[in-house]
Amino acid sequence: MNISDVLIHITDSLNAQQREALENSIRQINGIIAPRFTLENAHLLTVAFNPDLTSSAALLTHVKSYGYTAQLVGI
């Protein structure tokens, strides 16, 4: 299995409940291994995933579907 990581910057300020809800919804996507917000910066979401089953673009689209302003970092 291939594993990739993507870093997503979310411009909006999410509270703990919103961050947890987003992480849980991302976990439901086929191919997701581990979504987690960075402890030092609550605007950064790292997602480990299997690129054979999903893509960084699909993950960004998922985050944006919640109405959040977000972009991929480093791409």
Helices and strands as residue ranges (DSSP letters): E 4-10, H 16-27, E 32-37, E 44-49, H 56-64, E 70-73
